[in-house]
């Protein structure tokens, strides 16, 4: 049993030596800044952080189509998980993987369960001493609900901090992770300034400055959103209560990106031409990666809205029920409506907005008149405000089980285009043409376009078996 310097508990687990099994069956470093008002969604790592890709873009043992190659020589885990708990830390530090042969990243990840949902995941939540109690309570509440709902996936680290605050405990834990290395693989003195210079969510880092594919960690590096100068205008315009819901939406969005990454088993979740490197890309377009990660928080937050601690504190139960039609989120609107708007509870209105745009009747400044290959890249997309509706359309064509399980189960082996063909019988171009016509023909969504059931009743999140499909 190992106990961190700050710890009051530890996970007992013997060191494992596992032989990888050959199979026939961080996210892209180009993940761009998200437009969610609650968090930066960069994923680029020019400052020494990475999202799970090796620095030279080489694949770490997987062939271009996701199939394992070579003989498996086994690997070991360097010790036990270390649990660190204090006033400002709630953390499990995963043991490092030591490869002792030709085991691929996919083999290792499958064997240690990186792509398997867990009720007790190896997560790490870090705070400055000055972070207020309410923010901590809401953070713990939302992340526990996420684990209960979609499952916990290992190696997720989230720090919330004040640059001028007391970060002693958080820095000590990050040092135990092997976080403090520069771009040249040289260790640097632990400091919050190093962390702040790399602020981004969701990005990642390689432990001890190594980006070999086996020991990367997803990292949400977030200055306190309530005091961060970047969000000062939003806090003032929305008010602290509405902005807190916006922040929660961002937490859910970023955690779902971590879920997406878990099912690519070391492949980069993005397009080969993405701006900032990566390896063995799945060919997943930006409209899917970001849009699916918008559908999830929309439905998750609708389903748990009344049970959220912040909702109970503010007495807003029922504000997100029944796909409400809202008058806006301006300061003159009631708090219930402003919160419901920022939590994206008004799904039908979002559909109607997208339909007007694609019919050429959009608001002034609207550039989207239909989806195309331009929307596969963040640098060129013209319809980013409507990518969520395209992902809802995929579920409408088949099921939410296909959107959230089928595609994830197959994208590692056959890439996004192969998975799209398998489950929908469409190429991307055919999908764009079909969706654009659908939106032109439907000013409002068909009756069964949006689900009335809870998403976790429609999708077996806990039964997913990724990394073995594709045939």
N, C-alpha and C positions, 0 to 999 in steps of 0.2 A: 504494500500500500504506500502510495506516494502522496505527500501533502505539500502544497506550495507554502511559501513563506508567510502568506496571509491567510492560509487555509484553516478552516475548522472542520473540514470533512474531506474524504477522498474516496475515489472509486477503486475498489479492489479488483484487480484483474491481472492475471499472470501474463507475462510477455508471450506473444504468440509467434510461431514460425509457421507460415502458411505457404503451401505450394499453390501457385496460380494454376488455374485450369484453363487449358486452351479451349476456345469456343469457336463455333462456326457461324455463329450468328453475325472562368472563369471567364465559361462565357467568353465571348470575344474581347480581346483587348481594345476593340473599337467601340465598346458600348459608350454611347454619346451622352451628353448632358440631357437628362430627361426634363420635360416641361412640367412635371408635377411640382407644385409650389412648395412642397415640403422637404425636398431633398435633392442633392446633386446626384446624377446617375451617370457618372463619367465612365469608369472602367478603364480609361486610358492610364498609362503608367509611366510616363516619361520621367518621373521623379523617383523611380525605384520600386513603385508598386506595380503589381501585375494582377491579371485576372485569371491566372492559371495557365498561361502560355509560356513556352520556353523563349528565351530572349532572341534566338536566331530564327524562330518560326518553324523549326524542325519538329516533326511529330515524335512523340515519346513512345514509339513502339507500336503504333496502330497503323494499319494500311489506310489508303485514301477512302475506302468505302466503310470504314469502321470495323472491319473484321480483324480479329487478333491474328498475328503472324509470329512465327518463331516458336521455339520450344520454351516452356515455362520452367524457370530455374528456381522459383520460390522467392520469398521475401520474409522479413521479420519486422515486428514492431519494437521500437526502441523503448522498452519499459511499459509503464501503465499510464492510463489517463490520469491527469492531476487535476483535482478539484480545488479551486481557490474561491473562498467565500469571505467577504468582509462587508463593511458598511457600503463600500463603493464598487465591489466586484462580485459577480456571480458567474463563475467561469469554469469550464472544463477544457483543459489543454490536452489536445489529442497527442498521442505518442507519434514520433516521426516514423515514417516508413523507410526501411533500409532494404534496397533491392539486392538480392544475392545471386541473381541470374538474369534470365531474359524475360522476366514477367513484364507484361505490358501494363500501362496505366489502367486500361479497362479491366484487366484481370485482377489487379490489385484492388481497384475500387469496388468491384463486385464482391470480392472475398471479404473485405472489411465493412461492406454495407454502406458505402458512400451514397449509393443510389437507392437506398431503402429507407422508407419513413420510419421514424422511431418515436416513442412517447417520451424517451429520456435522452435527447440528442446531446452531442458534445457542442454546446453553444457557449458563447462568452460575451457577457454584457458588462461594460465598463463605464464608470461615471466619474466626473470630477466631484469633489466633496461638496461643491456649491450647487450642484444640480438640484432643483427643488423637488420636494417629496411628491407633489402631484404628477410631475413629468415622469418620475420613476414608477409611480403606481400605474400610470396609463401605459407606460412602456412594458412593464411586466404583464399587465392584463392582456394587452394586444398580442404579445408574443406567445403567451401561454395558450391563448385561443387559437393562434395560428398553428401551433404544434398539435393541439387537439383536433383541428379541422383538416389540415392538409398533410400533417406529419412533420416531424422534426428531422432535418438533414444536417449531418455533422459538419464541423469546420465553418461555423458562422460566427463572426466576431463583429460586435457593434459597440462603438465607443461614442458617448455623448459628453462633451466637455466644454469648459471655459478655458480659453487660452491663458488667462491670468489667474486661473484657479489652482487649487491643490490637486494635482494629478499624480501624486506619488504612487498610489496603489495601482492605478491603471498603467502607468509606465512600467512598473515592475513586472506586471503580467505580460505586457507586450514584449518586454525584454526576454521573458521566458519563452515566448513564441519564436524568438529569433527575428524580431521585426526590424531592428535597427541596423540596417545595412544600406550602403549607397548603391548607385548604379554599377559600380565596378566590383561589387561583392565584398567591399571592405566594411567592417563594423564601424559604427559611429556612436557617439555618446547619446544615450537615451534622453530625449527632451520632448516636450509638447510642441515645440516649434517644428521639429522634424515631422511630427504627426500632422500638424496644421498645414504645413507646406504641401502635404500629400492628400489633403481633404478631398473626399470623393465618396459617392455611394451610388451604386455598388461597384467597388473595385476589388482588389485583393492583393496578397503579397505571397512571395515564396519564402519559406522559413530559412533563416540563416543566409539570405540573399541568393538562394538556389531556386531556379525555375526549371526543375527537371520533370515536372508534370505530376509527381507523386505526393508532394508536400505543400501544395498551395492552399490558401485559406481565403474564403470570401470575407471582405472587410467593408463594413459601412462605417466610414470615418466622418463623423458628423459633429461639427461644432453645435453647441446648444442652439436649436433653431429659434428659440424664443428670444435670444439675445444676439444672434449672429447678424452683423450689419447687412449681410446679403439679403436677409428677409425682413429688414426693418420696415420697409414700405408695406409689405403684405400684412405684417402684424398690425400695423396702424390701420390699413384699409379694411381688413376683414374683422379686426377685433381678436383678442386672444382666444376666445372660445372657438370661433370658427377656424382660426388658424391652427388650433390644436387638432381639430378633425382633419385638416389638410395635412398636418404632420403625420398623423396616424395613417392616412391614406398612403403617404409616401413610404412609411415603414412596411406596410403590407406589400406594396408594389416591389420594393427592393428585396424583401424576403422571397417573394415569388421568383424573382430573377435567380436567387440562390437555388431554389427548387429546380428551375429550368436547367441550370448548369449541372446539377447533380445527375441528370439523366443523359447528358452527353458523354459522360465517362472520359473526360479529358479532351474531347474534341472542342474546338472553339465554336461557340454558338453565334454564328454570324455568316456573312458572305465573304468569299475569298478576297474580294476587292475592298473589304473594310479598311478604314484609314490607318489602323495602328497595329498591324501585324496579326499574330494568331497562328494556329496550326490546325491542319486537317479540318477545315471548316465544315460545318454541317450544311452550309448553304441556306441557312434560315434567314429570310428577309427581315428587315427592320420592322415592317408592319406587323409581322407575326410575333417577334420577340417582345416588342414593346406593347403591341395590342393585346396579346394574350395576358400580359402582366398588367393590363388595365381591366380586362373582363374579370379577372380573379378578384381584385379588391372591390370592384363594384358589387359583385354578388356576395362575397364574403362579408363585407361591411353591412350590406342589406340584411343578411341572415343573422348577424350577431349584434346588430345595432342596439337593440333594446337592452342587451346584456352587457354592453360596454360600461366600464366603470365611469367614464366621463359622461355618458348619456344619463346614467343614474344620478350622478352628482348634479347635473344641470336640469334634471327633470324633463328630458326631451323624448321619453319613450313614445313610440308611434310616429315620430317625425319622418321616418324613412319607409313607412309601410305603404304598400299598394301603388308603387310607381307614380308618385305624386306629380301633378302638373303645377309648376311653380312660376312665380312672377319675376324671379331673378334673385340675385344675391347682394343687392345694393344695401347701403346702410339703413335705408328706410323700411326694408323688409323685416318681418319678425325673425327672431333668432332661429326658430324652428325651420323656417324656409331657407335661411342662409346656410344653416348647417346641412340641410338636406341637399341643397344645390352643390355645395362643396364636396359632399360625400357621394355625388353622382347617383342619387336615388331616382332621379327623373329620367329613366331610361328612354321612354317614348319620345320625349323632347329631344334627346340626343340623336335618336334615329331621324326624326323629322328635320333636324338641322343638317345632317349628312345628306339626306335626300334632296333638300333644297339646293345644296351646293352642287351635287352631281347632276341635277336637272338644270344647272346654270342660273339658279335663282337665289344664290347665296348672298349673304350680307356683304356690304362694301368691304373690299380688301380680301375676300375669300378667293383663294387661288385654285382650290380643288374643284375640278369638273369631272373627275373620274380617276380610278386607280390605274396605275401602269407600272412598268418596271422601274420607273423613277422612285417609287415608294419602297423599293427594296433596300435602299441605302439612306441613312440619316442625312448624308450630305446633299442628297438630291430630292428627298421626298417632298411632295406638294400637298399631300392629304394627311398630315400627321394628326390633325384634330379628329379624324374619323376612322382611324385604324381599329379602334375598339369595335365599331359596328361591323367591320369586315370579319373580325374574329367571331363575333356573335353569329354572323352569317354562316361561317363554317359549322358551328354547332347546329344551326337551323337546318342545314343540308343533311346532317347526319345525327349527331347527338353531342352533348357536353362530355360524355365519356370519351368520344373520339377526339374532341378538341384537347382535353386535359390528360388523357391516358394514352389513347391509340397513337397519336403523333409522337409523344415522348417515348413510347416503347419502341418505336421503329426508327426515329431520326438518327440514332447513333449508328445503326447498321447500314441504312440506305440513304441517309441524308434527307433534307426536307423535301426535295422534289420527288424522291422515291416514296416517301411517306404520304405526300399529297396525292400522288397517283394511286397508291394502294388503297387509301381510305376514301378518296373522292372521285377517282377516275379523271382527274383534271390536271392540265399543266397550269403553271402560274398565269400565263397569258389568257388561257381559257377561263380561269377563275376571275380575272379582272373583268373580262368582257361580260361574263355572266352576272357578276355582282353589280357592275355599273348599270346594266339593263334592269336588274331587279330593283335597284334604288330609284331608277327613273320611273318604273311602273308602280312604285309603292310610296306615295307621299307620307304614309303612316305605316307602322309595322303591322304585318299580319298578326292575327290574334295570338298565335302560339310562337311568335318570334322570340319573346323574352320568357324565361321560365318563371312560373309562380311557385314551384317547389324550391326548397333549399338546394343549393348547389351540391352539398355533400350528401344529399339523398339521391341525386342524379349521377354522381361520380363516385366511384370506389377509389378514392385517393390512396387508401391503405393497401389496395391490392395490386398496385402497379408493379410490373416486372420489366423494367427497361434494360437495355443492353443485351438482349437475346433475340430480338425480333428481326423483322425486315423481310422475311420470305413471303 
